[in-house]
Amino acid sequence: MKKRGRLVAFLLLLVIFAATIGSTANPILKNVKLGLDLQGGFEVLYEVQQLKTGDNKQKITEDVVADTAKALRNRIDVLGVSEPSIQIESNNRIRVQLAGVDDQKKARELLSTQANLTFRDADDKLLLDGDDLKAGKAKANFGEGGNPVVTLEMKDPSKFAQVTTEVAAKAPENVMVIWLDFEEGKDSYKEEMKKPDPRFISAPSVRQTINSSDVEISGSFTVDETKDLAGILNAGALPVHLEEMYSTSVGAQFGEQALDKTITAGIIGVSLIFLFMLVYYRIPGVVAVITLSVYIFLIMVVFTLINGVLTLPGIAALLLGVGMAVDANILTYERIKEELRVGSSVKTAFSRGAKESFTAILDANITTLLAAVVLFIFGTSSVKGFATMLIISIAVSFITAVWGARLLLGLLVHSGYFDGKTSWFGISPKRVHPAEENVDTLELTTKFDRFDFVHSRKRFYTLSIVLLIVGAIILGIFKLNLGIDFSSGTRAEILSESAITKDEISTYLEDIGYPTEDIVISGDKSNIGVARFKEEFSQEEVSDIKTQVAEKYGSEPNISTVSDKVGKELAKNAIYALMLAAIGIIIYVAFRFEWRMGVSAIIGLLHDAFFMIAIFSILRLEVDITFIAAVLTIVGYSINDTIVTFDRIRENLHKIGHLDNENDLANIINKSLRQTLGRSVNTVLTVLIVVVALIALGAEAIRPFSIALLIGLIAGTYSSIYISAQIWFDLKKREIKKHGKLKTVKEKKQWGSDEPIV
């Protein structure tokens, strides 16, 4: 019986989705904040250190750090940067992110300047300091001759009169030297006077007593310089010394290109996934395209609501989330196809397929979520953005792929229009068994029936061991090509309008005083040169190399610096992240399945992680903090694949009830692997489509990350079939030998089902 109302409801929901997305997509996209790597800007991590020593030694307390962060924010307000990010980390560090700032050099100087204003005589004796000034009274103004000046107000005019009297009496050295951040033992008025560009602000002559609260600072200022000086004085002197621990800057041109290329890659990748789902799954594929479109829309809605900042890794996480959402659809649709093949009606196949796939989807998403949470806890700013997007993607994909897809597909199935029409679900009528034959899903043939995975396991053990030994040897010889995130130092990324060579960049850098042989040429047109230096550049050196490279190549280079201390911390946190993710997963898998499956899964994950490391060593690809993000992402995907396999093994064991010998166990594992291999291939294929698009068309900055994902996806699929499942077989067969036969049923119930679990 056909129920037209359900079909109408489906179409009505489709219209609502289309109207909502069509009318709100553009405003939402305009509200998305872009990170440094997409619009340019810079990020710096300061460590708050003592300014005063000796008897007046400071204690760096939470209040001191908070006051410092407030002072930095006041200075940023002078710059007029919209929505800056200032975060206190580890109790004594402050991370500042300024996206879209036009003059990075000016911003860095404004932030790091101590702003301790002092008035001294020609012998550098302190006469007055910032405490003698009225707060917030500094103004950019013009002097009598129309020259730009800064005016101040003194708290005590009589004190100023006394000081000016003393200075006037010292003729011919009757100058009042005005300093910003005078350094005892280093700075000297008489030495600075010999330089064409002295460090002091100005040194006016004082010929008579000045009995006034008004002070005027004049010099060779521009109007903008007087505004900056007034602003920084009003913001207040920093109560501490700020030590740069890490910094990175991205030119606007880099950011614009990265955004355009990555979005293009994403559109192509997602479009190919949509096409695959439509061709392979037919009607369920239509539902998948709808829910995936809603998924992408909801991701952006949630991201803007939480005031998230979109970065290149964040876009990658969004696109990878599409692959995860597709996986949930594929798991359900493959189950439905199996039920259709054993002769179930369309409605029954839909009901059973949705039910049987639920636990596998839930377990797979939770394990990937574990990896994402660990990434968020231990990652730096850009990696946190990736982790945030991944967490949101997992949550939203579960809603759309499980609840949304089943709602929409249920409306179509229960409309009655597709009863008996298995071809609309990607199943040829020739492959459907009549219901009266009572064929079980265990008896269904697959495209992979000729493969005997279990009895071939030793070949693959040998292959993996050989590859890992070779990888270990190569790793021992060549080591990893560690980026500055872990090795510390400076990294400069130079963008040229035309092709460049390593020799050209090397010669140029040597000519301007920054020699290095560690140079890699990349980019689609070989127009990007990445130079690494063992030294951590100072702020002055960063500004200098930016200026000179911009004059030569037309755009400022991206410069990143990492101190040795931060490099060691990042390496330590990366190890902790991998360890915690592995421990969390093994506990979860052991709880949901059994300890042997947990151990087998972790061995497979270690296999995948080491394989990726070895390949990166061979290819000399740079290993930075995003590589750790890639490893943990692959940990999630690999365990996802392994859990789906274990879930099917568990289900098939329920149907058998007990095993009499290891051959029965081998048959169950072989059958389970054959049944899930189609799903694994389809899932990996859809994710690979996105990854390959990112490698071929995406931004250069995330290419190593994408390559790591490509290697990991292939290794993860391989290990799930040939390593994890086979190790579990070897562990489990010992139990059969010990007890003679193996009961496969326990009393514990699995989530969302009345069936007992293994």
C-alpha positions in Angstrom: 0.0 0.0 0.0 1.4 3.3 -1.1 1.4 6.2 1.4 1.7 9.4 -0.5 1.8 11.5 2.6 5.3 10.1 3.5 6.6 11.0 0.1 5.1 14.5 0.4 6.7 14.8 3.8 10.1 13.9 2.3 9.7 16.5 -0.4 8.5 19.1 2.0 11.6 18.5 4.3 13.8 18.7 1.2 12.3 22.1 0.3 12.7 23.3 3.9 16.4 22.3 3.9 17.0 23.9 0.6 15.3 27.1 1.5 17.0 27.4 4.9 20.5 26.7 3.5 20.0 28.9 0.5 18.8 31.9 2.5 21.2 31.7 5.4 24.4 30.2 3.9 26.0 33.5 2.7 25.4 35.4 6.0 26.8 32.5 8.0 29.9 32.2 5.8 30.5 36.0 6.1 30.4 35.6 9.9 33.1 32.8 9.9 36.3 34.1 11.4 39.4 33.2 9.4 42.6 32.2 11.1 46.1 33.6 10.5 46.8 31.1 7.8 43.8 32.2 5.7 43.9 36.0 6.0 47.4 36.8 7.1 48.5 38.1 10.5 50.8 36.8 13.3 50.8 34.8 16.5 53.2 35.1 19.3 53.6 33.2 22.6 55.1 35.2 25.4 56.5 33.9 28.7 56.0 36.3 31.5 59.2 36.8 33.3 60.5 39.0 36.2 61.3 42.6 35.4 62.8 43.5 38.7 65.5 41.5 40.5 67.4 41.8 43.7 65.6 43.2 46.7 62.6 44.2 44.6 62.3 40.8 43.0 58.9 40.1 41.5 56.7 37.1 41.9 54.9 36.1 38.7 51.4 35.5 40.1 48.1 35.0 38.3 47.2 38.6 38.9 50.4 39.8 37.4 49.8 37.7 34.3 46.2 38.9 34.1 47.3 42.5 34.3 49.9 42.0 31.6 47.3 40.4 29.3 45.0 43.4 30.0 47.9 45.8 29.1 48.5 43.9 25.9 44.8 44.1 25.0 44.9 47.9 25.5 47.8 48.2 23.2 46.0 46.1 20.6 43.1 48.4 20.8 45.5 51.2 19.7 46.2 49.1 16.5 42.5 48.9 15.8 42.6 45.1 15.2 39.2 43.6 15.2 38.6 40.6 17.5 42.1 39.8 18.6 42.7 36.6 20.6 44.6 36.9 23.9 44.8 33.7 25.9 46.6 32.9 29.2 48.3 29.5 29.1 50.2 27.4 31.7 49.8 30.2 34.3 52.8 32.3 33.0 52.3 32.5 29.3 50.2 34.6 27.0 49.3 33.7 23.5 48.4 36.6 21.2 46.8 36.1 17.8 46.2 39.0 15.5 44.5 38.0 12.2 44.3 40.4 9.3 46.7 43.0 10.9 48.1 45.1 8.1 51.5 46.2 9.5 52.9 43.2 11.4 56.2 44.9 12.2 54.4 47.8 13.9 52.2 45.4 15.8 55.0 43.3 17.1 56.9 46.4 18.3 53.9 47.8 19.9 53.2 44.6 21.8 56.8 43.9 23.0 57.8 47.5 23.9 58.1 47.7 27.7 56.8 51.3 27.6 58.7 52.4 30.6 59.0 56.1 30.0 61.9 57.8 31.8 63.4 61.3 31.8 67.2 61.4 32.3 70.1 63.9 32.2 73.1 63.7 29.9 74.8 61.3 32.4 71.8 58.9 32.3 70.7 59.8 35.8 67.0 59.1 36.3 65.0 62.2 36.9 61.4 61.2 36.3 59.5 58.1 35.2 56.0 57.0 34.2 54.7 57.2 37.7 55.1 61.0 37.6 52.7 61.2 34.7 48.9 61.4 34.8 47.4 58.2 33.5 45.7 58.4 30.1 46.7 62.0 29.3 49.1 61.3 26.5 47.9 62.8 23.2 49.1 63.1 19.7 49.3 66.7 18.8 51.1 69.4 16.8 53.8 71.8 18.0 54.1 75.5 17.3 55.8 74.9 14.0 53.1 72.3 12.9 55.4 69.4 13.6 53.8 66.2 15.1 54.4 66.0 18.9 53.1 64.1 21.9 51.8 66.0 24.9 51.8 64.7 28.5 50.5 65.9 31.9 52.6 65.8 35.1 51.1 64.9 38.4 53.3 67.4 40.3 54.3 70.6 38.5 56.6 71.6 41.3 58.6 68.4 40.9 58.9 69.0 37.2 60.1 72.6 37.9 62.8 71.3 40.3 64.0 68.8 37.7 64.2 71.3 34.9 66.1 73.7 37.1 68.7 71.0 37.8 69.0 70.2 34.1 69.3 73.9 33.0 72.2 74.4 35.4 74.2 71.7 33.7 74.9 73.8 30.6 76.3 73.0 28.0 75.0 69.5 28.7 71.6 70.9 29.7 69.5 68.2 27.9 66.6 66.2 29.3 66.8 62.9 27.5 63.5 61.1 27.1 63.8 57.3 26.9 61.4 54.4 26.3 62.7 51.2 27.9 66.1 52.4 29.0 68.4 49.5 29.8 70.8 50.0 32.7 74.4 49.2 31.8 73.6 49.0 28.1 72.1 52.3 27.0 74.0 55.6 27.1 73.0 59.1 25.9 76.5 60.0 24.9 77.0 56.8 23.0 73.6 57.0 21.3 74.3 60.6 20.2 77.0 59.3 17.9 74.6 57.1 16.0 72.4 58.3 13.1 69.4 56.6 14.6 69.7 56.9 18.4 67.5 54.7 20.7 66.1 57.6 22.9 62.9 59.4 21.8 64.2 62.9 22.0 66.7 65.1 23.9 65.4 68.7 24.2 67.6 71.4 25.7 66.4 73.0 29.0 67.4 76.6 29.4 65.1 77.7 32.2 62.8 76.3 34.9 59.5 75.0 33.6 56.8 75.4 36.2 54.0 73.6 34.4 52.2 70.3 34.3 52.2 70.2 30.5 55.1 68.5 28.8 55.7 68.3 25.1 57.8 65.5 23.5 59.0 66.5 20.1 61.3 64.8 17.6 61.5 63.6 14.0 58.0 62.0 14.4 55.4 61.2 11.8 51.7 61.7 12.7 51.2 57.9 13.0 54.2 57.6 15.3 52.9 60.2 17.7 49.5 58.4 17.7 51.3 55.0 18.4 53.5 56.6 21.2 50.5 58.3 22.8 48.5 55.1 22.6 51.2 52.9 24.1 51.8 55.4 27.0 48.1 55.5 27.8 47.9 51.7 27.7 50.5 51.6 30.4 53.9 50.1 30.9 54.1 46.4 31.1 54.8 45.3 34.7 57.0 42.4 33.5 59.5 41.3 30.9 58.0 39.3 27.9 60.1 36.6 26.4 59.1 35.4 23.0 58.8 31.6 23.1 57.1 31.0 19.8 56.0 33.2 16.9 54.6 32.8 13.4 53.5 35.2 10.8 51.6 34.7 7.5 51.5 37.2 4.7 48.1 38.2 3.4 49.0 36.9 -0.1 49.8 33.5 1.3 46.5 33.4 3.2 44.4 34.4 0.3 46.0 31.8 -2.0 45.7 29.1 0.7 42.0 29.8 1.2 41.2 29.8 -2.5 43.1 26.6 -3.3 41.8 24.6 -0.3 38.2 25.6 -0.9 38.5 24.6 -4.5 40.0 21.2 -3.5 37.2 20.7 -1.0 34.4 21.5 -3.5 35.9 19.0 -6.0 36.5 16.3 -3.4 33.0 16.6 -1.9 31.4 16.7 -5.3 33.1 13.5 -6.3 31.9 11.9 -3.1 28.4 12.9 -3.8 28.6 11.5 -7.3 30.0 8.2 -6.0 27.2 7.8 -3.5 24.5 8.6 -6.1 25.9 6.1 -8.6 26.7 3.3 -6.1 23.7 3.4 -3.7 21.0 5.0 -5.8 18.1 6.1 -3.5 20.1 5.8 -0.3 22.8 7.8 -2.1 20.3 10.6 -2.7 19.5 10.7 1.0 23.3 10.7 1.8 23.8 13.7 -0.5 21.0 15.6 1.3 22.2 14.8 4.8 25.9 15.5 3.9 24.8 18.9 2.6 22.9 19.6 5.8 25.9 18.3 7.8 28.3 20.8 6.1 25.7 23.6 6.8 25.3 22.7 10.4 29.0 22.5 10.9 29.4 26.1 9.9 26.4 27.1 12.0 27.8 25.5 15.1 31.3 26.9 14.4 30.1 30.4 14.2 27.9 30.0 17.3 30.9 29.0 19.4 32.9 31.9 17.8 35.4 29.5 16.3 38.3 30.5 14.1 38.6 28.6 10.8 42.1 27.6 9.9 43.6 25.4 7.1 43.7 22.4 9.3 40.1 23.2 10.3 39.0 23.0 6.7 40.8 19.7 6.4 39.0 18.4 9.5 35.7 19.5 8.0 36.4 17.7 4.7 37.6 14.6 6.6 34.4 14.8 8.7 32.5 14.4 5.4 34.3 11.1 4.9 33.3 10.1 8.5 29.7 11.0 7.9 29.8 9.0 4.6 31.1 6.1 6.5 28.1 6.0 8.8 25.8 6.1 5.7 27.8 3.3 4.0 27.7 1.1 7.1 23.9 1.4 7.2 23.4 1.0 3.4 25.7 -2.1 3.2 23.6 -3.7 5.9 20.4 -2.9 4.1 21.8 -4.4 0.9 22.7 -7.6 2.8 19.1 -7.9 4.2 17.7 -7.3 0.7 19.8 -10.0 -0.7 18.5 -12.6 1.8 15.0 -11.8 0.6 13.8 -9.4 3.2 11.3 -6.8 2.2 12.5 -3.2 1.7 10.9 -2.1 5.0 12.4 -5.0 6.9 15.8 -4.6 5.3 15.7 -0.9 6.3 14.7 -1.6 9.9 17.3 -4.4 10.4 20.1 -2.6 8.6 19.6 0.5 10.7 19.5 -1.5 13.9 22.5 -3.7 13.1 24.8 -0.9 12.0 24.1 1.4 15.0 26.6 -0.1 17.5 29.4 -0.1 14.9 28.7 3.5 14.1 28.6 4.5 17.8 31.8 2.7 18.7 33.7 4.0 15.7 32.6 7.6 16.4 33.5 7.4 20.1 37.0 6.1 19.4 37.7 8.8 16.9 36.3 11.3 19.4 38.9 10.1 22.0 41.7 11.0 19.6 40.2 14.4 18.8 39.8 15.3 22.5 43.4 14.3 23.2 44.5 16.5 20.2 42.5 19.4 21.7 44.1 19.0 25.1 47.7 18.8 23.9 47.6 20.7 20.7 48.8 24.2 19.9 46.5 26.9 18.5 46.1 25.6 14.9 45.9 22.0 16.0 43.3 22.9 18.6 41.3 24.4 15.7 41.6 21.2 13.8 40.6 19.2 16.9 37.6 21.5 17.6 36.4 21.1 14.0 36.9 17.3 14.2 34.9 17.1 17.5 32.1 19.2 16.0 32.2 17.1 12.9 31.9 13.8 14.8 28.9 15.1 16.8 27.1 16.6 13.8 27.8 13.6 11.5 26.3 11.3 14.1 23.1 13.4 14.1 22.8 13.7 10.4 24.0 10.3 9.3 22.2 8.3 12.0 19.1 10.3 12.8 18.7 12.5 9.8 19.5 9.9 7.1 17.2 7.3 8.8 14.4 9.8 9.0 14.6 10.7 5.4 15.2 7.2 4.1 12.5 5.9 6.4 9.9 8.2 4.8 10.9 7.0 1.3 10.9 3.3 2.3 7.6 3.4 4.2 5.9 5.3 1.3 5.6 1.9 -0.4 6.9 3.3 -3.8 10.0 1.2 -3.6 8.6 -2.1 -2.4 10.3 -5.0 -4.3 12.5 -2.5 -6.3 15.9 -3.6 -5.0 17.7 -2.0 -8.0 16.8 1.4 -6.5 19.1 0.3 -3.6 22.0 -0.8 -5.7 21.0 -4.5 -5.7 20.4 -6.4 -8.9 17.3 -8.6 -8.7 19.5 -11.5 -9.9 21.5 -11.3 -6.6 18.3 -11.5 -4.4 17.5 -14.9 -2.8 13.8 -15.8 -2.4 12.6 -15.4 1.2 11.4 -19.0 1.3 15.0 -20.2 1.0 15.7 -18.8 4.5 19.3 -17.8 3.5 21.3 -16.2 6.4 23.6 -13.3 5.8 26.5 -15.6 6.8 25.8 -17.6 3.6 25.8 -14.7 1.2 28.6 -14.7 -1.4 30.9 -11.6 -1.7 33.4 -10.3 -4.3 36.2 -11.4 -1.9 35.3 -15.1 -1.3 38.5 -16.2 -3.0 40.6 -14.6 -0.3 41.7 -16.6 2.7 42.8 -13.9 5.0 43.5 -16.0 8.1 45.6 -18.7 6.5 47.6 -16.1 4.6 48.3 -14.1 7.8 51.9 -15.3 8.2 52.8 -13.8 4.8 51.5 -10.5 5.9 53.1 -10.7 9.3 56.4 -11.3 7.5 55.7 -8.4 5.0 54.9 -6.0 7.8 57.9 -7.1 9.9 60.3 -6.7 6.9 58.8 -3.2 6.1 59.1 -2.1 9.7 62.7 -3.4 10.0 63.6 -1.6 6.8 61.8 1.5 8.1 63.6 1.3 11.4 67.0 1.0 9.6 66.2 4.0 7.4 64.9 6.0 10.3 68.1 5.2 12.2 70.3 6.4 9.3 68.4 9.4 8.0 66.4 10.3 11.2 63.2 12.4 10.9 63.2 15.7 9.1 62.0 17.5 12.2 60.4 20.9 11.7 61.1 23.8 14.0 58.1 22.8 16.1 60.2 20.0 17.6 63.8 21.1 16.8 63.5 24.8 17.6 64.9 27.5 15.3 63.4 29.7 12.6 61.5 28.8 9.4 61.0 31.2 6.5 58.6 30.5 3.7 59.3 32.7 0.6 56.7 33.2 -2.1 57.9 34.2 -5.6 55.9 35.2 -8.6 58.0 32.9 -10.8 59.9 29.6 -10.4 62.9 29.7 -8.1 65.8 27.3 -7.4 67.5 26.2 -4.2 70.8 27.8 -5.3 69.0 31.1 -6.0 67.4 31.3 -2.5 70.6 30.1 -0.8 72.7 32.8 -2.5 70.2 35.5 -1.8 69.8 34.6 1.9 73.6 34.6 2.2 73.9 38.0 0.6 71.4 39.6 3.0 73.1 38.0 6.0 71.0 34.9 6.7 72.9 32.0 5.3 71.5 28.4 5.4 71.7 25.3 3.2 68.5 23.8 4.6 66.2 24.9 1.8 63.4 23.1 0.1 61.6 24.3 -3.1 57.9 23.5 -3.3 54.7 24.8 -4.8 52.8 23.9 -8.0 55.1 26.2 -10.0 58.2 25.7 -7.8 57.7 29.2 -6.6 57.9 28.6 -2.8 61.2 28.4 -1.0 61.2 27.1 2.6 64.4 27.9 4.5 65.2 26.7 8.0 67.7 28.1 10.4 68.9 26.5 13.6 69.0 29.9 15.3 65.9 31.5 16.8 65.6 34.9 15.2 65.0 38.0 17.3 62.2 40.4 16.6 64.6 42.7 14.9 65.9 39.9 12.6 62.4 38.9 11.7 61.5 42.4 10.7 64.7 42.8 8.8 64.4 39.6 6.7 60.7 40.3 6.1 61.5 43.8 4.7 64.4 42.6 2.5 62.5 39.6 1.1 59.4 41.7 0.4 61.5 44.1 -1.6 63.1 41.3 -3.6 60.1 39.0 -4.2 57.1 41.2 -3.9 55.5 39.8 -0.7 56.5 39.3 2.9 57.6 35.8 3.8 55.9 33.7 6.4 58.3 33.5 9.4 58.0 31.1 12.4 60.3 30.9 15.4 60.3 28.3 18.1 62.5 28.5 21.2 64.3 25.4 22.4 62.1 25.2 25.5 58.9 25.3 23.6 60.3 22.7 21.0 61.0 20.3 23.8 57.5 20.9 25.3 55.8 20.2 22.0 57.7 17.0 21.5 56.8 15.9 25.0 53.2 16.8 24.5 53.1 14.9 21.2 54.3 11.7 22.9 51.8 12.2 25.7 49.0 12.7 23.2 49.8 9.5 21.3 50.2 7.5 24.6 46.9 8.8 26.1 45.0 8.2 22.9 46.3 4.6 22.7 45.5 4.0 26.4 42.0 5.5 26.0 41.2 3.4 22.9 42.5 0.1 24.4 40.4 0.6 27.5 37.3 1.4 25.5 37.7 -1.5 23.1 38.4 -3.9 25.9 35.3 -2.6 27.7 33.1 -2.8 24.7 34.5 -6.1 23.2 37.3 -7.9 25.1 40.9 -7.3 26.1 42.3 -9.4 23.2 40.6 -7.2 20.7 41.9 -4.1 22.5 45.4 -5.4 22.4 45.1 -6.4 18.7 43.7 -3.0 17.8 46.6 -1.1 19.5 49.2 -3.3 17.8 47.6 -2.4 14.5 47.7 1.3 15.5 51.3 1.2 16.4 52.0 -0.6 13.1 50.3 2.3 11.3 51.9 5.1 13.2 55.4 3.6 12.8 54.8 3.0 9.1 53.9 6.7 8.6 57.0 7.8 10.5 59.2 5.5 8.3 57.7 6.8 5.1 58.2 10.4 6.2 61.8 9.6 6.9 62.3 8.1 3.5 60.6 10.9 1.6 62.3 13.5 3.8 58.9 15.2 4.5 58.9 17.8 7.3 57.5 16.5 10.6 55.8 19.3 12.5 52.9 19.5 15.0 50.3 18.9 12.2 52.0 15.6 11.6 50.9 14.5 15.1 47.4 15.7 14.2 47.5 13.5 11.2 48.8 10.5 13.2 46.0 10.8 15.7 43.4 11.3 13.0 44.6 8.1 11.4 44.5 6.4 14.8 40.8 7.3 14.8 40.2 6.1 11.3 42.2 2.9 11.7 40.4 2.0 15.0 37.2 2.9 13.3 37.9 0.3 10.6 39.1 -2.3 13.1 36.0 -1.9 15.3 33.7 -2.4 12.4 35.5 -5.6 11.6 35.4 -6.7 15.3 31.7 -5.8 15.5 30.9 -8.1 12.6 33.0 -10.9 14.0 31.1 -10.5 17.3 27.8 -10.6 15.5 28.7 -13.7 13.5 29.9 -15.5 16.6 26.5 -14.9 18.2 24.9 -16.8 15.3 27.2 -19.7 15.8 26.9 -19.9 19.6 30.2 -21.8 20.1 33.3 -22.9 18.3 34.7 -26.4 18.4 38.1 -25.7 16.8 40.3 -23.1 15.4 39.1 -23.8 11.8 35.6 -22.7 12.8 37.1 -19.5 14.2 39.1 -19.0 11.0 36.0 -19.4 8.9 34.1 -16.8 11.0 36.9 -14.3 10.8 37.3 -14.8 7.0 33.6 -14.5 6.5 33.4 -11.3 8.6 36.4 -9.7 6.8 34.8 -10.5 3.4 31.5 -9.0 4.5 33.1 -5.8 5.8 35.8 -5.4 3.1 33.3 -3.8 0.7 32.4 -1.3 3.3 36.1 -0.6 4.1 37.0 -0.1 0.5 34.1 2.3 -0.1 34.8 4.3 3.0 38.5 4.6 2.4 37.7 5.5 -1.2 35.5 8.4 -0.3 38.0 9.7 2.2 40.9 9.2 -0.2 39.0 11.3 -2.8 39.1 14.3 -0.4 42.7 13.6 0.7 43.9 13.3 -2.9 42.1 16.5 -3.8 43.8 18.3 -0.9 47.2 17.0 -2.0 46.7 17.9 -5.7 44.8 21.1 -5.4 45.0 22.3 -1.7 47.4 24.7 0.0 51.0 23.9 0.2 50.9 24.4 4.0 48.7 21.3 4.6 50.2 19.1 1.9 52.5 17.1 4.3 49.5 16.7 6.5 47.4 15.4 3.6 50.2 13.0 2.5 50.4 11.7 6.1 46.7 11.0 5.9 47.0 9.3 2.6 49.7 7.0 3.9 47.8 6.4 7.1 44.5 5.5 5.4 46.1 2.9 3.3 48.1 1.5 6.2 45.1 1.6 8.5 42.9 -0.4 6.1 45.7 -2.9 5.6 46.4 -3.3 9.4 42.7 -3.8 10.2 42.4 -6.8 7.8 45.9 -8.3 7.9 47.2 -7.4 11.4 44.6 -6.6 14.0 42.1 -9.3 13.1 44.8 -11.9 12.6 46.5 -11.2 15.9 43.1 -11.6 17.6 42.8 -15.0 15.9 46.1 -16.1 17.2 45.2 -14.9 20.7 41.8 -16.5 20.6 42.8 -19.9 19.2 44.9 -20.4 22.4 41.7 -20.2 24.3 40.2 -22.9 22.1 43.2 -25.2 22.6 43.1 -24.6 26.3 39.3 -25.3 26.8 38.7 -27.7 23.9 35.9 -25.5 22.6 34.9 -21.9 23.0 31.6 -20.4 24.2 31.0 -17.1 22.4 28.1 -15.7 24.4 28.3 -13.8 27.6 25.4 -12.4 29.6 26.4 -8.7 29.1 24.2 -6.8 26.7 25.4 -4.6 23.9 24.2 -1.0 23.6 21.1 -0.5 21.6 20.4 -4.2 21.2 18.9 -7.1 23.1 21.6 -9.4 21.8 24.4 -10.6 24.2 28.0 -9.8 23.2 31.1 -11.8 22.9 
